[in-house]
């Protein structure tokens, strides 16, 4: 049985004019790669900040390695949180950042960090404040990977990186995770790019959990039906519609559920086309559904 390393119960974070996180509960297990996904402003970063003791919850409980994370150095030193737009003192060079990381993280691997610095072509003597956005993202990626922290959280870690650099990150992440298993949480909007890495997905929408499932269980969870509007409308009676799009006399509808062989055959006999929906499409449609008034 897998060990639970993060347990969140009935967690909420409210401000004067808004509720960022609304009664959220979930668990994170050891040595798995998780995706914490959702639209901007969904509450993902707020949740990560509470897990890493950077924010206090309005209500609810958080346990990290079975303990409260707040003012708990034993716990905090085992967690590496790489966040978008990480700030460093103006006088810090890339070398300084690596030196601080070596002192903060007990499992720091300096040789691996140096290898990654060469891979991402970082200038060690340059001031961090003078780095491009992509280079700044590379600094965070290197710290996160080389920290070898038992829990490593990446919040949109690759903003500013081109496709080649992002692929380098994915390759090194999966290789190092295979050699040194730990819990990794990726928060990103590039769902299709990272879906091959993720073992479990948690989707947050408007501060609440929309999905909490193994990635393999989500594949094939929805499918698309395309054909003449009238035929499609009749075919989808009783199905849960999460997205619809019309063009001329044709209608494209995405529905929740598995496209069984029987359903495929029935659709084909009516001249309708059925196609699978990617994880990114599924999540986008689910998080848009309430906004556009789609009803089952």
N, C-alpha and C positions, 0 to 999 in steps of 0.2 A: 504493500500500500504506500502511495506517495505521501511524503511529508508536506504538511501545509506550512509555508513560510510567511504568508501574509493572510490575515483574516480580518475582513471588514464587515461590521454589523451595523445596520441601520444608520449609516453615516450621512450626515447632512452638513452643508455649509451655507448659511444664509447671511446676506448683507442687508443693509437698510432697505434697499430698493429691489433686491432680487435674491432668488435662491439659486446658487450655483450648482449645488449637489443636493439631491432630494431623496433621502432614505434609501441609500445604496448598500447592498450586501453582496459580497463575493469572496472567494478564496483564491489564492495563488499558490501553486504547488512548486516544490523544489525541482530544479533541473529541467525546466520547460521554457519554451519561448512563447511568450504571450503577445498578442496584439491588443492594445487599448485604443479603440478606434471611435471616430465620431467627427462631426462637423466642428469648425471653429466655434468656440464658446459653449461647447456641449458640456464642459465640466471636467474634461480629462486632466488638464494640468492642475486644477484645484485638487483633484483626488490624489495625484502624485505628490503634490506639495504637502498634503496631510499625512500621507504614508511616510514621507521623509522628514516629518516633524518641522516643516517650514511654515505650516499653518495649523491653527487649532480648529478642530471641528466644532460646529454649533451643537451637534448631538451625535451620539453613536460611539462605537468603539473601534479601535484599530489595534491589532497585535502584529508585531513583526518578530519572527522567531519566538513567538509566544509571549512577548513582552511589550509594554507601552514604549513607543519610540521616543517620546518627548523627554529631552534632557537625559537621554540614555546613550552615552558614548559607545558602550559595548555593542549596541544595535546599529547606531548610525555609522560606525566604522566598517560595518559589513554591507553597507548600501552605497552604491554609486549612482547619483542622479545627474545625468547630462541633459541640460535643458537648453532650449532655443535661446539664443542671444545671451549666453552666459557672460557675465561681466568679470573683468580682472582689473587689478590696479594698473594705472597708466604706465608705471615703470616696469611692468612684467614683460619679459621676453618669453618666447616659446619654451626655452630651456628652464626658465623660472617656474612655469606652470608644471612642467614635468617633475621638477624637483619637489614642489609642494605636494603633488600627487603621490610621489614616492613616500613621503612622510605620513600622508593621510591614510593610505590604503595598505593594510597589512600584507595583502597578496600581490602587491605591485611587482610587475615583471619588467625591469629596466631594459633588458636585452630585447624583449618583444616590442616595447615602446620605441626603441631606436630603429628597429626593423620597419615599423609602421611609419615612422617619421620619414624614412627613405622612400617608402611606397607612395606616400601622399606628398612627397617633395616639399616638406615644410622647412623654412629657414629658421634654424634654432636661435639665431641671435637677433631676429627681428622682434620689435615690440608687438605685443598682441594687438594693441589698439590700431596698428597699421596693417594688419592682415586683411585680406579680402574676406568677404562673407563666406566663400567656399573654404578658405584656409582656416577660418575660425571654426567652422563646422568640423574640419579635419582634426583640429586640436581636441575638440570634445570627443570625437570618435576614438581617437588614440587613447585618451585618458580612460574612457569607458571600457575599452577592450583590454588595455594593459592593467587596469585596476584588478581584474579577475575577482571583483567583488561578488560574493554569493548572491546578491541581488543587484542587478545592473539595469537601470532605467534610462532609456533614450527617448527624449521628448523632441520630436521632429529634428533628428540629429544631423540631417544632411541638406538643410536649406542652403542654396548657393552652390551645391556640388553638381557637376554635370553628370550625365548618365554613366560615363566610364568610371568616375570616382565613386558614384553610388554602388555600382556593381562591385568595385573593389571592396567597399565596406561590407556588402552582403557576403561576399566570398570569404573574407577574413573572419567575419562574425561566425558563420556556420562552421568554418574550419576550427576556430579556437574554442567554440562551444562544444564541438565534438571531442576535442582533446582535453578540455577543462570544463566539464558540465557545471552550469550554474543557472539561476533563474534570470531570464532576460525579458524585460518588458519594452516593447516598441510602441510608441504613440506616433501615428503618422496618418497622412491622408493619401499616401501612395500605396493603396491597398493591394492592387494587382502586382506591384513590384515586390512587395514583401510577403505575399500570401504563401509563397513556396517555403518560407522560413518558419511561418507561424504554426504552432501546434494547437493553440487555443485562442479564441477571439472573444473579447468583451467589447460590445458596442454601447457607447453612452450617447444619449440624445436628450437634450434639455434637462440635464442633471440626473437622468434616470437610466437604468440598464435596459437596453432594448434586446440585446442578445448576449448570451453567455454559454458558448458551446465549443466543443472541439472543432477544429478547422475542417477535418474530414467529414464531420456530420453536417457542416453547413454547405459543403459542395453538393450541388444538385438539389438544394432546398427550394429552389424556384426555377421556373422556366417561362419562356416567352412563346406566345401564340400569335401568328400573323396571318391575316387573310381578309376577305371581304367583311365589312363592318357587321352586317346583319348576321352572317354565319358565326363570326367570332362571339358576338353578343349572346347568341343562343348557346354556344358551346361552353361559355364560362359561367353559366348559371350554377350557383352553389359553390363556386371556387372563390378563394380569397385573393382579390385583386390588389396588387400593391403599386402598379403603375399602368397607365394607358396613354397611348399616343396615336392620333389619327392623322392620316395624310390621304387627301382625295377620298376615294370610296373605301380605302383600306384602313384596318385597325390593328395596332400592335398592343397586346396586353401581356403584362407579366403577372404571374400568379404564384402564390406560395404552394409548395407541395412537390412531390416527386412525379416526374413525367413517366408513368408506368407504360409498359409495352402496349397494354390495352388502350390507354389514352392516346398514345402515339398513333396506333392503328386507326382509332376513331377519327382523330384529327386528319390523318392522311386521306381517309375515305371522303372527308368533307372538303378536301382541297386546301387544308390549313397547314401551315408550316410551324413546327415546334423546334425551339433551339434552347440550349442551356444558358443560364445567366451567370456571369462571373461574380466572384465575391464582391468586387468593388461595385458592380451594378446593383447587386442585392442590397448592400448596405446603403448606397445612395438612395435607392428607391424607398427603403424602409424609413430612413430619416427624413425623407421629403413627404412621406405619405400624409401625415397629419397637416402639414403646411398647405398642401394642395387639395385637401378634402377628399382624398380617395377613401372609399369605404369598401369593406369586403362584399 
